[in-house]
Amino acid sequence: MEDENFNQELEDFFRLFKRLIEKESDQGAIPGVDPAQMEQLKAFMAQFDDVKDDLKGELHKVDPFTKMMISSIVKQLREQLGPEADEVAPPTVEDIVSRREEELSDVTDADVRARALIATIDDQLKNPHLSEEEIDVLLDKRSQISAKLSGD
């Protein structure tokens, strides 16, 4: 039970920290953080989403002091962000594609799985509100899947 609470707090920590970075970078520069460092922070936070499930198994080794620190930081982030701390951000296009990929993991036919993922990506590409970065990510993913599909 204690590990589940810590896992949730750690996930809250990263979610809130990510939201704080986005908020601060939208409002301009964060004092002491240059644009290159900001991009590194954003990249790190994006990577966390990919590895957070792998980390959960390792967290039972975390000492009580670290758990207390994370809890304290989460509390401070909630206070700093105010009401928007608990707002649920809409899923990103990457989240949607990743979720679809997980749903299709039970499909044994690789071609069927690849075609379904391409269809999901194509649906996301129809969104007129996508940023250039999101479009690039989707097109890269689509290209990788297409290459595997034609290469098999």
BADRENMI-216667 format. One line per field, with one value per residue: residue in one letter; residue number from 1; x, y, z of N, C-alpha, C, CB in turn. Coordinates in steps of 0.02 Angstrom, whole numbers. Each point is the difference from the previous one (the first is absolute). Glycine has a CB too. Layout:
<pts>
type = c(a/...)
seq = c(NUM/...)
nx = c(X/...)
ny = c(Y/...)
nz = c(Z/...)
cax = c(X/...)
cay = c(Y/...)
caz = c(Z/...)
cx = c(X/...)
cy = c(Y/...)
cz = c(Z/...)
cbx = c(X/...)
cby = c(Y/...)
cbz = c(Z/...)
</pts>
This chain:
<pts>
type = c(m/e/d/e/n/f/n/q/e/l/e/d/f/f/r/l/f/k/r/l/i/e/k/e/s/d/q/g/a/i/p/g/v/d/p/a/q/m/e/q/l/k/a/f/m/a/q/f/d/d/v/k/d/d/l/k/g/e/l/h/k/v/d/p/f/t/k/m/m/i/s/s/i/v/k/q/l/r/e/q/l/g/p/e/a/d/e/v/a/p/p/t/v/e/d/i/v/s/r/r/e/e/e/l/s/d/v/t/d/a/d/v/r/a/r/a/l/i/a/t/i/d/d/q/l/k/n/p/h/l/s/e/e/e/i/d/v/l/l/d/k/r/s/q/i/s/a/k/l/s/g/d)
seq = c(1/2/3/4/5/6/7/8/9/10/11/12/13/14/15/16/17/18/19/20/21/22/23/24/25/26/27/28/29/30/31/32/33/34/35/36/37/38/39/40/41/42/43/44/45/46/47/48/49/50/51/52/53/54/55/56/57/58/59/60/61/62/63/64/65/66/67/68/69/70/71/72/73/74/75/76/77/78/79/80/81/82/83/84/85/86/87/88/89/90/91/92/93/94/95/96/97/98/99/100/101/102/103/104/105/106/107/108/109/110/111/112/113/114/115/116/117/118/119/120/121/122/123/124/125/126/127/128/129/130/131/132/133/134/135/136/137/138/139/140/141/142/143/144/145/146/147/148/149/150/151/152)
nx = c(41/142/1/-137/58/128/-81/-77/131/66/-126/-2/150/-32/-134/71/126/-91/-75/134/48/-134/4/142/-17/-134/88/129/109/-46/78/119/-51/117/-132/95/-81/-139/47/45/-144/-69/92/-34/-153/11/77/-116/-96/109/9/-157/3/155/-33/-102/125/82/-117/50/139/-91/93/-144/87/-73/-145/27/42/-133/-89/68/-22/-156/-15/72/-89/-134/53/38/-140/-95/-94/124/28/-127/17/-15/125/-126/80/122/-68/87/-134/-56/123/9/-148/22/125/-88/-111/109/66/-116/52/78/-5/157/-122/-98/104/22/-151/-24/120/-53/-142/68/77/-130/-72/120/-4/-154/71/-31/88/141/93/54/7/-126/55/134/-73/-84/121/86/-116/-19/150/-4/-123/59/131/-81/-86/121/89/-109)
ny = c(-60/62/-33/78/132/-3/-16/133/85/-38/47/140/26/-4/85/123/3/11/126/79/-12/59/127/45/-12/96/116/-1/-84/-102/145/-89/-41/52/-23/-119/-21/-3/-124/-82/15/-58/-130/-37/-1/-99/-108/0/-63/-118/-39/12/-158/-8/74/-115/-97/117/36/-130/101/135/2/18/114/-25/3/144/59/-43/70/139/4/-26/127/94/-42/36/146/28/-38/80/-93/-55/-119/-67/51/-162/83/-35/-139/94/-43/-81/-46/-58/-93/-62/-49/-78/-80/-62/-51/-88/-83/-105/17/-156/106/78/33/37/96/87/31/57/104/58/30/85/91/36/55/99/63/57/104/136/-20/-75/112/-11/-101/-81/-17/-64/-111/-49/-15/-91/-102/-16/-41/-121/-67/4/-79/-121/-11/-21/-101/-124)
nz = c(0/-18/-156/-26/65/-92/-135/33/30/-139/-81/75/-42/-149/5/66/-95/-129/57/28/-149/-57/91/-40/-157/-2/71/-115/13/116/56/-80/-159/-124/-79/47/135/-78/-86/131/64/-127/-2/150/-29/-127/89/112/-110/-18/157/72/-27/43/139/49/22/78/118/94/7/64/140/64/-72/-138/65/58/-142/-70/109/-23/-156/10/92/-104/-123/76/28/-150/-64/107/-28/-88/122/-72/-166/-34/-91/-100/16/-53/-131/111/73/-133/-31/146/-5/-136/59/117/-100/-77/137/-54/-159/4/-123/31/-101/116/68/-129/-27/147/-10/-136/67/116/-102/-82/130/28/-149/29/116/-111/146/-76/71/-145/124/-48/-147/51/82/-122/-99/100/14/-155/-23/103/-69/-148/40/59/-132/-98/97/-4)
cax = c(-41/45/32/-50/-5/60/-3/-47/31/53/-33/-25/58/20/-54/-2/62/-8/-47/34/47/-39/-29/53/30/-50/0/65/57/5/65/55/-5/3/-45/25/-15/-72/-14/23/-49/-60/16/4/-68/-32/28/-25/-62/16/33/-28/-24/59/27/-42/27/62/-12/-5/65/9/1/-54/16/-14/-73/-25/18/-44/-65/5/5/-66/-43/20/-21/-73/-12/24/-42/-68/-54/17/41/-40/-32/25/17/-23/56/35/-7/45/-35/-54/31/29/-56/-24/52/-10/-61/12/55/-25/-10/59/20/36/-25/-65/18/31/-52/-44/37/3/-66/-6/42/-33/-56/28/27/-56/-14/28/31/65/60/47/36/-44/-5/64/3/-47/26/58/-27/-34/53/32/-46/-5/62/-3/-54/23/64/-10)
cay = c(60/57/7/27/72/32/-1/53/64/11/17/69/44/11/33/70/33/10/55/62/17/25/64/50/12/38/69/30/-36/-13/28/-47/-57/24/-37/-68/-39/-10/-54/-63/-17/-25/-65/-46/-14/-42/-67/-31/-34/-64/-47/1/-66/-40/24/-19/-60/16/50/-28/8/71/8/42/71/20/0/60/58/1/21/72/36/-3/49/67/9/11/68/47/-3/18/-43/-35/-58/-61/-5/-55/22/-48/-42/23/-48/-55/-41/-37/-52/-49/-37/-45/-51/-46/-38/-48/-45/-69/-23/-39/15/64/42/28/48/58/36/33/58/50/31/45/58/38/36/55/50/39/53/62/38/-29/41/-31/-51/-59/-29/-34/-61/-48/-23/-43/-63/-32/-22/-58/-57/-17/-33/-69/-35/-17/-37/-70)
caz = c(0/4/-66/-46/15/-24/-73/-20/14/-48/-64/9/-3/-70/-36/22/-21/-72/-7/21/-54/-57/19/4/-66/-38/25/-13/27/71/22/10/-45/-69/-45/-12/60/1/-48/30/51/-34/-28/56/24/-50/7/61/-16/-31/45/68/19/17/64/57/31/35/51/68/32/18/73/26/-5/-69/-7/34/-42/-58/26/15/-63/-32/35/-21/-70/1/24/-49/-60/18/-26/-61/17/-5/-65/-40/-67/-51/-22/-60/-55/16/49/-35/-40/47/30/-52/-8/56/-12/-54/16/1/-69/-17/-69/-1/-54/23/52/-33/-38/48/26/-53/-3/58/-14/-53/32/39/-47/-26/47/-26/54/18/-10/-47/36/6/-67/-13/41/-29/-64/13/25/-57/-46/31/-4/-71/-19/27/-36/-67/6/23)
cx = c(43/34/-48/-8/61/2/-46/31/56/-29/-28/57/19/-54/-2/62/-3/-47/32/49/-38/-28/54/31/-49/2/67/54/-6/68/51/-2/0/-44/23/-15/-75/-20/23/-49/-63/12/4/-70/-38/25/-26/-64/13/27/-32/-26/58/27/-39/25/61/-11/-6/65/12/-6/-55/13/-16/-75/-30/15/-46/-69/-2/2/-67/-47/17/-20/-75/-16/20/-45/-72/-51/19/43/-39/-39/32/13/-26/60/33/-9/46/-32/-53/29/30/-54/-27/49/-6/-62/11/54/-21/-11/64/25/31/-26/-66/13/28/-51/-47/34/5/-67/-11/41/-32/-59/26/26/-55/-18/33/38/68/56/45/39/-42/-7/63/5/-45/26/61/-23/-32/52/35/-44/-6/62/1/-50/24/65/-8/-12)
cy = c(63/12/29/75/37/3/57/69/15/18/71/50/16/36/75/38/15/59/67/23/30/70/55/15/38/74/35/-41/-9/27/-54/-61/27/-44/-72/-45/-15/-57/-67/-23/-29/-69/-53/-20/-43/-72/-35/-38/-70/-52/-6/-69/-46/19/-27/-62/13/44/-28/7/72/8/48/75/26/2/62/63/6/24/75/41/0/50/71/14/13/71/52/2/19/-48/-39/-63/-64/-4/-57/26/-50/-41/28/-52/-60/-48/-44/-58/-54/-43/-51/-58/-52/-43/-55/-51/-73/-29/-34/14/70/47/34/54/64/42/38/61/56/36/49/64/45/40/61/56/43/59/65/41/-27/50/-35/-57/-64/-35/-39/-66/-54/-27/-45/-69/-40/-29/-63/-62/-23/-37/-72/-42/-21/-41/-72/-46)
cz = c(0/-68/-51/10/-26/-76/-25/12/-50/-69/3/-5/-72/-40/18/-22/-75/-14/18/-55/-59/15/-1/-69/-45/20/-14/33/75/22/13/-46/-72/-44/-13/60/4/-48/27/54/-31/-29/55/24/-50/5/62/-14/-29/49/69/22/20/68/60/36/42/62/71/38/23/75/23/-6/-71/-12/31/-42/-60/21/13/-65/-37/32/-22/-72/-5/22/-52/-62/15/-30/-62/13/-12/-65/-39/-70/-51/-24/-63/-55/12/51/-33/-40/45/31/-50/-11/56/-10/-52/16/2/-69/-23/-71/-4/-54/21/52/-31/-38/47/31/-51/-6/58/-12/-53/28/39/-46/-31/45/-24/53/21/-13/-51/33/6/-67/-17/38/-30/-67/8/22/-57/-48/28/-8/-72/-24/24/-39/-69/1/19/-55)
cbx = c(-90/19/74/-60/-69/60/21/-98/-28/73/-28/-93/40/71/-66/-69/64/20/-94/-11/79/-30/-86/24/69/-72/-81/-51/70/-76/-61/1/-65/117/-30/91/98/-17/11/119/45/-33/63/110/0/-12/101/52/-54/24/104/-30/-99/27/38/-96/-46/58/-55/-85/43/-46/123/-25/91/109/0/18/119/64/-15/59/121/18/-7/96/95/-19/19/116/74/35/-79/-6/63/-8/-26/-63/103/-93/-57/85/-29/99/20/-69/24/93/-29/-61/76/57/-67/-35/51/-53/-83/-39/-92/101/55/-59/23/107/7/-55/65/87/-44/-17/103/35/-65/31/93/-44/-8/-93/-113/-44/-6/10/62/-62/-76/53/24/-95/-44/68/-19/-98/17/59/-64/-72/59/31/-86/-53/51/-44)
cby = c(-63/-22/-97/-111/-26/-39/-125/-76/-13/-81/-122/-43/-48/-102/-108/-35/-59/-123/-79/-34/-92/-118/-59/-39/-104/-102/-34/113/46/-105/97/37/-70/45/108/47/52/123/81/32/90/118/55/51/109/100/38/91/112/62/26/119/15/-11/103/50/-64/-9/66/-81/-92/37/-22/-92/-14/-51/-125/-57/-12/-95/-113/-27/-31/-122/-78/-7/-74/-122/-39/-19/-87/119/81/110/68/-1/125/-87/60/78/-100/62/94/75/88/106/83/80/99/96/85/82/103/88/93/26/93/-87/-76/-60/-75/-110/-95/-64/-87/-110/-77/-68/-104/-100/-67/-86/-108/-82/-78/-103/-84/2/28/-115/48/110/89/56/94/112/69/59/106/100/52/79/119/76/42/101/111/42/65/105/105/42)
cbz = c(60/123/28/-2/102/103/-1/27/121/63/-18/73/109/7/-1/98/91/-20/25/121/38/-31/71/116/12/-9/88/-9/-92/-4/50/116/86/18/-53/-75/59/28/-95/-24/74/-27/-93/34/63/-76/-60/68/-19/-103/-60/-18/-77/-121/-58/-58/-94/-109/-87/-42/-72/-112/-1/79/87/-38/1/112/37/-54/52/107/-8/-26/99/79/-37/24/117/42/-45/9/47/-60/84/122/0/70/43/-36/50/70/-80/-24/87/-6/-91/24/73/-55/-56/76/28/-79/65/108/-24/78/-44/43/-85/-22/81/-9/-91/24/73/-62/-57/76/30/-84/8/91/-24/-55/96/-83/39/-27/118/-60/64/94/-36/-19/103/57/-52/32/114/11/-38/82/101/-17/3/114/63/-41/31/103)
</pts>
